Amino acid sequence: MSSLLAFRGKSLGIKKKEGVSYKESGRRFGTGKQAIERVRV
């Protein structure tokens, strides 16, 4: 569970800070766009 929270914090933090899309965030973390979208809930 904590790794999911860490991933969420990093991925959404980068997205917000750098203004990148979900797709670009997913590429950066080696996941798909849907994985990033799922964690925002």
N, C-alpha and C positions, 0 to 999 in steps of 0.2 A: 504494500500500500504506500509506503513512504517513497518508493522509487517512482510511483505514478505521480505523487504530489510534486516530487522534485522535477520530473519531466514536464509536468504542467506548468510549474513556475518558470522553468527555463524557456520552454517553447513559447508560452504566451508573453513572457517578459520581453523576449527578443522581438516577437511580432509587434508588440506595442512600441518598444523603444526604437526599432529601426523602420517601422512602418511597412514591413514586408507582408506578403500574402500568406495564406495558409499553405499553399503549394510550395512557396519558397522556404517557409519554416520547416515543412516536412522534408524537403530536400536537404536542408542543412543538418537535420537530425537523423537522416537516413530512414525516414518513414514516409508514408503516404500522406496526402492532404487530409484524407478522412480520419487518420489517427490524430492529427492535430485538432481537427474540428470536434472529435469526440471528447477530448479532454477539456474543452472549454465549458462543458456543462457543469 
